Amino acid sequence: MKAILEFNLPEESYEYNAAREGTKYRGVLWELEQWMRAKLKFEDLSDGAYDAIKETREQLQALLQDENIDIYE
């Protein structure tokens, strides 16, 4: 199976770059999620830091779920 994406450049430069760099964006989100996971699981954080990282991680996960994005595929 093949998929071909077409863009009208330069008008659709933003969309083109987003499609071309998508795997990099996904990788960055995965790395950030893993960093927060490790902080919560392995580091001795203050209550405030723990709560802030936990809330941020939960928000990231919710945003990804809302957009039906699975960074673990």
C-alpha positions in Angstrom: 0.0 0.0 0.0 1.2 3.5 -0.8 0.1 6.9 0.4 0.9 10.1 -1.4 0.5 13.5 0.1 0.4 16.6 -2.0 0.9 20.2 -0.9 0.6 23.5 -2.8 3.9 25.2 -1.9 4.6 27.7 -0.7 1.0 28.3 0.5 0.9 25.0 2.5 4.4 25.1 3.8 3.2 24.8 7.4 1.2 21.6 6.6 4.1 20.2 4.5 6.6 20.7 7.3 4.2 19.2 9.9 3.7 16.1 7.8 7.4 15.8 7.0 8.5 16.3 10.6 5.7 14.3 12.2 7.8 11.4 13.5 10.2 13.9 15.2 7.2 15.6 16.9 5.9 12.2 18.1 9.4 11.2 19.3 9.7 14.4 21.3 6.3 13.9 23.0 7.3 10.3 23.8 10.6 11.4 25.3 8.9 14.1 27.4 6.2 11.6 28.6 9.0 9.1 29.6 11.0 11.8 31.4 7.9 12.8 33.5 7.2 9.1 34.2 10.8 8.6 35.4 10.7 11.7 37.6 7.5 10.6 39.3 8.6 7.0 39.7 12.3 7.3 40.7 13.1 10.7 42.0 12.5 12.1 45.5 10.4 15.2 44.6 8.8 17.8 46.8 5.0 17.5 47.0 4.7 20.6 44.8 7.1 19.3 42.2 5.4 15.9 42.2 2.0 17.4 41.8 3.1 19.7 39.0 4.7 17.0 37.0 1.8 14.6 37.6 -0.7 17.2 36.5 1.4 18.1 33.4 1.7 14.4 32.4 -2.0 13.8 32.9 -2.8 16.9 30.7 -0.4 15.7 28.0 -2.0 12.3 28.0 -5.5 13.8 27.9 -4.6 16.0 24.9 -3.1 13.1 23.1 -6.1 11.0 23.8 -8.5 13.8 22.6 -6.7 13.8 19.3 -6.5 10.0 19.1 -2.7 10.1 19.1 -0.9 7.0 20.4 2.8 7.8 20.9 3.4 4.1 21.8 2.5 2.6 18.4 
